[in-house]
Amino acid sequence: MPLHRGDSEAPDDKGDRRRLAVNPFYGEANPAGGMTQAPPRHRLPDSPLPPSTAYQLVHDELMLDGNSRLNLATFVTTWMEPQAGVLMGECRDKNMIDKDEYPRTAELEKRCVAMLADLWNAPDPSTAVGCSTTGSSEACMLAGMALKRRWARRNADRYPGARPNLVMGVNVQVCWDKFCNFWEVEPRLVPMEGERFHLDPQAAAELCDENTVGVVGILGSTFDGSYEPIAQLCAALDALQERTGLDVPVHVDGASGAMVAPFLDEDLIWDFRLPRVASINTSGHKYGLVYPGVGWALWRDRESLPEELVFRVNYLGGDMPTFALNFSRPGAQVVAQYYSFLRLGREGYRAVQQASREVAGKVAGAVEELGDFRLLTRGDQLPVFAFTTAPDVTAYDVFDVSRRLREKGWLVPAYTFPPNREDLSVLRVVCRNGFSEDLAELFVEDLGRVLPELRRQPHPLTRDKGAATGFHH
């Protein structure tokens, strides 16, 4: 959640000068007679509003949001079948944590965990453990806590007072920075170098020592959509163990790729087939094809998840084990995940993800043919590609392109890469289910239409990169 400050506008004697405008058509008669008065914006109204008036006020304001289907910045699902929406509506009042009261919802969660354990090739799916979460950020926090606790159990006596560290590429999603900050773990980051935009296995192994709780491998980098080489990472850590005796586990952050690779890259070894992989997470609400927010965290066996991290409570009825940062949360998204698994199966997921990858490849090729851009990735791993301006383009930059595309309704993020490639600014296009070939063609046409005017600029107009667009990566 972003942090918000209170209203900075000068208040009236009741604390709020500005009020929401009420169209006379919206104003139903209230008990005191007359039309409903305009409610304040930043304090609770004194009296209730009729439900239709409250609805219309909120509805009208939300019209100013961007169109989620045209948002090529987000990895999050923006379209589901109507039947899924009906199921979610039927479950909107079910609390996922209350498994004794809603046993069938709990059973569907259990089935999803079993399906993912099988999909990710757990040695024995019946002994793998896992849980649903509010998204991959929470799942990563849980996986990180398990790594840290296992390290503490191994090393508390040998290295008292030592500070644990976590090794990862500088391209990790911000949730890993949060984990290290919140749980007082030293982040050890492998920087980008040249045209390598993610973790280097050997460099990661060299950062490990007796205080390393684990190494994070990303199956689908947020920055450019590329897979990190998980098998090579595990091999480098195997060699490290042979030389030094250090046994460092791997967590695979498969927020997106863990729901793409099993269907499109079956020969790619990245999951529990690698003995060093202790845990995997994914976002059900990304390429799991569910509306936000649901994620999943799985451990290869019970030994990988320290029992002391699992709490048991009985004040909701029954004996309920729970491992989560949240307590109460909606069950609707878990039900929707089971619906998607049941509805699509392996072949359905393969067809959907293949269609997204094909669209990504075609759009990337069309962008390259415009002549003004250089591709960094082509959408042949995650259905995501990143591109920057060609070396001879000096009249505009990627931030200008993002701004002009936004004027046409397309939300395309422009951002700089992290160390050691802060010099590189890129645009990224995420091709999700629902971004059809027809929409893709319209996007490329709109991109082509903004180029003539951009080429006539005397220089890039966006000097302040942080304020380049209305949103931030």
N, C-alpha and C positions, 0 to 999 in steps of 0.2 A: 504494500500500500504506500502511495506517496504521502508525504506529510503536508498538511495544509495549515496555513496561518489563519487567524481570525480575520474578519472583515476590517479593512483599513479605511473605509469611507467614514466620513464624519456622521455620527449618529444623531438622531433627534432625541426628544426627551424620553422616548421609550426605547432608545437603543438602536433604532434602525431607520435611516432616512429613506432608503430606496425600498419600494414595494413592487411586488409582482403585478403586472397589469392583467385585469380580468375583462375579457370581451363580454359585452352585455349578453350575448347569446349563451355564455357559460354560467351566468349568474342565476341559479335557481333561487326561488323564494326561500328565505330562512325564517325561523320561528318568530324573529322580531319584526318581520315584514321587510319588504324592499329587496334589492339585489344584494348578493354577497359582496362584502367589502374586500378590496385588494389586500391580500395577506402580506406580512413583512417577509423579507428574504433571509434574514440572518438571526431571527429569534422566533420562538414558537408563537403562532397566532394565539390571540386571546380566546377565540371560539372555533368550533369545528367548521369545516367546509363540507358541502355536499360531496359525495364520492365522485360524481361525474365532473364536478368543477375541479377537484383536486387532480383527478386523472388528466383532464385536458391541459391543465397548467404544466404538469410534469411532462406530458406527451409533447407539447409544443416546444418546450425548452430542449428536449432531447433531439428534436429535429436538426439541431445545429451540430450534433455529432457527425463525424465522418461515417461514410457507408462502409460497414465492416467487410463486405464482400470485395471492396476495392482497396482494402488495406493490405498492401504487399509487404508491410513491415512485420506483421505478426505471424508467428508460427501457430497460433491458436485457432482451433476449428471455428469457422463462421457459418457453417451450414450443416444441418442434419435433416433427416427425413421427418415429415410431420408426425409419424407414428412415435418416433423417439421423443418429440416434444410432448406428445400426449402422455407417454409414460412418465416423463420428468414432472409434468404437472400433477399427475396422480401421486407422486412421491415427494412433493415439495415440503410436506409437513413431517416427513420421517427423519428422525435424528439417527445418523449413521452409527453413533456411539452406543445407542440403546439397542444392543443386539438381542437382549432377552425379550424386549417388547416387539421388535421387528425381526424375528428369526429368519424369515425368507429373504429379506434384504441382506442380512448377514450371510446367508447361504450363497447368494449371488456374488458377494464380495469374495468368499472363499473359492468359488468356482473360477472367478477371474484370476486369482492368484495361481491356482493350479494350471490354468491355461497358459499363463505367462511363463511359469516354471517349465512347462513342456516346450513352449515356443523358444525359450532361451536355453534349452538343452541342459537343464539341471541334471546332475548324475542320477538322482532319484527324486523325481518331482514330488513324491509323497512325503519326503523329508525336508524339502525346501520350505522356507518360511517367508511370509511377506504380508504386506498390508496396503490398503489404499491410503492416499493422502490428499491434501488439497491441491497438489500439483508437484512438479519436480523439485521446486525449491524446498518444500518440506521433506520430500523423499531424500534429497541430498543431505539435509541436516541430519536426518535419522541415520543414514549410512555413515556420515562423518562421525557421529557420536559413537556408533558401533566400532568403527576403526580406532577411535581414540581410547575407548574403554578396553578393547582387546590389547592395545599397546600398553596401557597402564597396568593391566594384569600381568603382562610378560616382563615389564621392566621396572616396576615400582621399587623392588628391592635392590636391583643392580644399579639403577640410575636415579636415586632419590633427588627430587627437586628439579629434574630435567624438564625442559620445555619441549613439548611435542611439536612436530612439524608435518606438513602435508605438501607433497610435491605435485605440481600440475603445470600445464601450459598457461601462459599469460592470457590465452584466448578463452579461458573458462567463463561460464556465465556468472553474473554477479552474486548468485546465491553462495558460491564457494568463498568469495571474499567475505560475505556475511558470516558464513560458518566459522572461518578462521578468526574473525573479529569477536563474535559472540562467545565462542568456546575457547578463546585464548590459545589458538594454535598458530604457530608460525607458518605463513605461506611461503613456499619456496617455488618460484615461478621460472619456468623455462621460457626465455624470450623468443620472439619471432626473429628469424634471420633470413635476409634476402627474400626469395620466393617461397620459403617455408613458413606457412602461416599458422602452424599448430605445433604441438609438442614433438620434440625429438627424443626417441626412446633412450639413446645412450646418454644424452644430456640429463634426462630425468633420473636415470640410474646413478649418475655421478653426484646428484644432489642428495641422495639418500644416505642416512646414517642410522645409528642405533636408536635415535629418537624420531624416526619417520614412522608415522602411523599408517601411511599408505600412499599410493600414487593414484591420481584420478586421470582416467582416459576418457576423452570425449568422442562419442560416436555421433558426429555431426556438429561441427563448430558453429556457434551462433554467428561468427564473423563472416564466414564464407561458405558454409555448408559442407565442408570437407570432413571425411572420417579421419580420426587419428588412428595410427597403426597399433591396435591393441595387442595383436599377437606378437609383434616385434617388441613392444613394451614389456610384455611378460617374458619374452626370451632374454631381454637385457637384464631384467630383475633375476631371472634364473641364473644367469652368468654371475651376477653380483653375489647371489647366495653361495655359489660354488667358491668364489674367491674369498668372501668375508664371513659367511655364515649368516648374514642378515636375511631374514625372511620377510619381505615386504609385500603385503597384499595389494590388490588392485580393485578399485571401484570403477565401474563403467557408467558414466553419466550418458545414458542413452535417451535423453529427453525427447529427441526426435528420431534418431537413427534406430533405436531399439524397436520401433514399430515400422521401419522401412527395410532394414537389412535382412530380417528373417524371411521376407517375402521376395525381395528383388536380388539379394546378394547371398544366396544360400551357401555358396562355397567360401564366403568370408568367415574366418574363425575369429570371433571377438567375444563370445559369451561364456557360459559356464563350462563349455568344452575345454577352456583353458583353466587348469587347476588353480592358478594364482588369482583368478577373478573371484572375489569374495561376495560381491553384491552388485546389483544393477538397478538403476531406476529408469522410469520413463514417464512421459506426460500422456495420460489418456486423452487430455484435451488438446493435444497437438496431432501428430499423425496416428494417434489412437482413435481419432475421428469422433470425439465427444466434445460437447460444449464445455467451457471452463466452469468449475475447476475440479479436476481429478488427476491424481498421479499415482504411481505405484513404486514401491520399494520391495525388492526381493533379495534374500540371502541364500546362498547355495545349500546351506544346512543349518541345523540348530546351533552348532558350535560357532558359526560365524556371527550370530547375534547374541551377545551376552544376555543371559537370563535376567540379570539385575536391572536391565533397562526396561523390562516389561512390567507394567503395573497391573495389579488386579484389584478391581473394585466390585462391591456387591450392592451398593446403594441404589442401583437402577434395577436390581433383581438379577439373580443368577451370579455366577462367578465369571467375570468378564476380563480377560487379558487385553491390555491396550498398550500400544507403542505409537505415540503420536505427539506432536507439539500442540495440536488443537485437541479439544475434548469434543464438544458438540459441533457437528457439521452436517450438511444435508446429505441424504442418501440418494438423491435423484441422479446425480452424476454417475454413481457406481452402478445403478440400475441401467443407465444409458450405455455404460461401457459393456455390460453384459449383453444388452440388446445388440450392440454393434458386433460383438464377437459372434453372437448367435446368428445374426442377420447375414454377415458377410462370410464368415469362415476364412480359411486360408486362401482359397481361390478368389474370394471377393476382395479381401485386403490386397492380394497381389494385383488384381485388376485396377483397383483404385490408385494404389501407389505407383503402378506402372504408368497410368495415365498422367499423373502429376509429374513424374520424371520426364515423360515425353514432352509435355507442355514446357517444362523448364528448359529442356534441350533446344526446342524450337525457338523459344523466346530469346535464349542466350545467343543462338546463331543469328537471329534477326537483328538483335542489338549490335552484334559485331559487324554485320553487313552495313550498318549505318555509317561506319567509317570513323566516327568520332570517339569511339570507346575501345578500351582494352579489357578483355575478360580475364578475371583471376580464377574463377571456377566456372563450370559449364552445366551444373545441375545434374551431373551423372552419378552423384552419391546421394546426399539429400537432394530433394527437388528444389534446390536453392542455388542461386548463382550471384556472384559479386562482380562488379565491374567498376572501372575508373576511367577517367578521360585519357585519350591518347596523348602521347608526349608532345605532339605538335598543336594541341588545343590549348590556347592561352587566353581566349576571350571570356571563358566561363569555367566554372568548376562544378564538382558534383553537387555542391550545396545549391547552386543556382538551378541545376536540373531538378533537384528535389522540390524546390520552391515552385518552379513552373509546372511540374506535374501535379502538385497539390492543387493548383488553380483549376485543373481539369478533373479533380476528384480522386486522383491516385495518391495513395500514401506510400511513398518509397523513402526509406531512411537513408540519410547520408551521414557518414561518421568517419572518424579517423581510427586507424588501427593502433593497438597498444605497443609498448616497447618490444623490439627496437625498430618498429616501423611506423612511428607516429607521423612520418612524412607522407604516408599513404592514406588518401581519403577515397572512400568508395561509396557506391550505391549497392543495395542488396535487394533482390527480388525473391520472395518466398512464394512458391507455387503450391497451393493447397488444393484439396478436393473442393470443387466449386469454382476454381479459377480455370474456366474452360478454354478451349482453343479459340472460341469466338471472342471471349474477353481478352485473351492474350493478344489477338490480332488488333483489337481496339487499343490496347495499351501501347503496342509498338507503333501504331499509327499516330497516337497522341505524342509519343516521344519524338517521332520524326517531325511532327508539326511544330514543336517548340524549338527545334534546333536552328532554323534560319534566323530567328530573332536573337537567340543566344549567341550565334556566331558573329552578329553585328555589334555585340557589346564591346566597349573599349577595353574592359578588363573584368575579372570576376567581381560581381557586385556584393557578394557576401563576404565581408571581411571578418566578422565575428562568427567563427565556426560554431560556437555554442548556441547562437541564436539563429542558426541557419534555417531551421524549420520550426514549425509550431509544436513539434514534439521532439523528444530526445531518445537516443538509443541507450 
